[in-house]
C-alpha cells in the first residue's frame, strides 16, 4: 500500500490539537493542548475564551506535530480539519489555519465532520476493523447510534432529542458541586455509591425509535436535590451519582443492543468522550459477552477530542477523492451525512 500522510487539525471546542496520520490508522504524532484548567473556573466552556486560546497555541501545536512525526509540510499529502459541528469561533480558528496551510503548500484540503472523526478513532485503535458495524457516539455535545455502512457512509439510527449524555453529566455534576468536567467526576464518585439507592426515570418513547432523551433524567436529579434541600435531608452525593449514572448507562446499553439485533451485526464501536466512562464500558462488555457481540473502544486519549481521529477520517475521504474547496466554511450544526 502506498504511504499517505495526513496533517490534521481539531479545534471544535476546548482542545487545540494537531496530528500526523499514516494511511488512516498509524499515529505518527497527536499533540493536544487542553483548556480544561481555564474553563474549570467558569464551570464550563466559554466560547470566546476558547477561540482566543486556540489562536494563541495553534501554530505551536501544528509545528510540534510535524516535528514529533519527523516530517515536513512537503511530506504531507493532504491537510484534514474539523469544520463542524462545534463552537463556531473555535472551529474557525482551526479551519482558517488549515486553509492557509493548504493554500501556501499547495496541498488538498479535507473538511471532516467531528462526529465522523470520533467514529474513525476506532480505525486507529483496531487496525483490522472494517465496516459494516454499529457505533455508539457519546460525548458532551452528541449522542448518536450510527450504522457505519462503509468508510464515509453513515446512517443515523438514533440520537438525543434534547440534552446529550455528556451534557447531562456536566449539569448534574454542577448541581452536586463537583465542578467541570462532570463526566470523570461523577464516574469516580459513583464507585462509592449505591446505584439502586434512587430510582431515576429512563425516557422510553411510545413510537418505535432508538432516540434518547436525557433532559427528564437531569431534571429529576435536580428536583430530588431541591426537595432534599427544602426538607433539610442530607444528600448522599455518591448515591445520587451512582443512581444517575445507572439510568444513563442502561438506556445507552439497551438502545445500542437493540440496534445490533435489528441490523444483525456483531461489532459495536464506542466513540466520544463518554466512551471513557468505566460504568458504560463495564455494562456494554458484560452485555456483549452474554449475546456474543464484540465491544470495541479507543484508548482514553482517542476518546476525547483529538486530531488523530480527524486525520483518520480525512485519509478515507482523501483516497476516495473527497477534497474540499478553499471557501469551505465552519458549520456549527453540521449533520453526519452532510458534505
Rosetta blueprint (number, residue, H / E / L):
1 X L
2 X L
3 X L
4 X L
5 X E
6 X E
7 X E
8 X E
9 X E
10 X E
11 X L
12 X L
13 X L
14 X L
15 X E
16 X E
17 X E
18 X E
19 X E
20 X E
21 X E
22 X E
23 X L
24 X L
25 X L
26 X E
27 X E
28 X E
29 X E
30 X E
31 X E
32 X E
33 X E
34 X E
35 X L
36 X H
37 X H
38 X H
39 X H
40 X H
41 X L
42 X L
43 X L
44 X L
45 X L
46 X L
47 X H
48 X H
49 X H
50 X H
51 X H
52 X H
53 X H
54 X H
55 X H
56 X H
57 X H
58 X H
59 X H
60 X H
61 X H
62 X H
63 X H
64 X H
65 X H
66 X H
67 X H
68 X H
69 X H
70 X L
71 X L
72 X L
73 X H
74 X H
75 X H
76 X L
77 X L
78 X E
79 X E
80 X E
81 X E
82 X E
83 X E
84 X E
85 X L
86 X L
87 X L
88 X H
89 X H
90 X H
91 X H
92 X H
93 X H
94 X H
95 X H
96 X H
97 X H
98 X H
99 X H
100 X H
101 X H
102 X H
103 X H
104 X H
105 X H
106 X L
107 X L
108 X E
109 X E
110 X E
111 X E
112 X E
113 X E
114 X H
115 X H
116 X H
117 X H
118 X H
119 X H
120 X H
121 X H
122 X H
123 X H
124 X H
125 X H
126 X L
127 X L
128 X L
129 X L
130 X L
131 X L
132 X L
133 X E
134 X E
135 X E
136 X E
137 X E
138 X E
139 X L
140 X L
141 X L
142 X L
143 X E
144 X E
145 X E
146 X E
147 X E
148 X E
149 X E
150 X E
151 X L
152 X L
153 X E
154 X E
155 X E
156 X E
157 X E
158 X E
159 X E
160 X E
161 X L
162 X L
163 X L
164 X L
165 X H
166 X H
167 X H
168 X H
169 X H
170 X H
171 X H
172 X H
173 X H
174 X H
175 X H
176 X L
177 X L
178 X L
179 X L
180 X L
181 X L
182 X H
183 X H
184 X H
185 X H
186 X H
187 X H
188 X H
189 X H
190 X H
191 X L
192 X L
193 X L
194 X L
195 X L
196 X L
197 X L
198 X L
199 X L
200 X L
201 X L
202 X L
203 X L
204 X L
205 X L
206 X L
207 X L
208 X L
209 X L
210 X L
211 X L
212 X E
213 X L
214 X L
215 X H
216 X H
217 X H
218 X H
219 X H
220 X H
221 X H
222 X H
223 X H
224 X H
225 X H
226 X H
227 X H
228 X H
229 X H
230 X H
231 X L
232 X L
233 X L
234 X L
235 X L
236 X L
237 X H
238 X H
239 X H
240 X H
241 X H
242 X H
243 X H
244 X H
245 X H
246 X H
247 X H
248 X H
249 X H
250 X H
251 X H
252 X H
253 X H
254 X H
255 X H
256 X H
257 X H
258 X H
259 X H
260 X H
261 X H
262 X H
263 X H
264 X L
265 X L
266 X L
267 X E
268 X E
269 X E
270 X E
271 X E
272 X L
273 X H
274 X H
275 X H
276 X H
277 X L
278 X H
279 X H
280 X H
281 X H
282 X H
283 X H
284 X H
285 X H
286 X H
287 X H
288 X H
289 X H
290 X H
291 X H
292 X L
293 X L
294 X E
295 X E
296 X E
297 X E
298 X L
299 X L
300 X H
301 X H
302 X H
303 X H
304 X L
305 X L
306 X L
307 X H
308 X H
309 X H
310 X H
311 X H
312 X H
313 X H
314 X H
315 X H
316 X H
317 X H
318 X H
319 X L
320 X L
321 X L
322 X L
323 X L
324 X E
325 X L
326 X L
327 X L
328 X L
329 X L
330 X L
331 X L
332 X L
333 X L
334 X L
335 X L
336 X L
337 X L
338 X L
339 X L
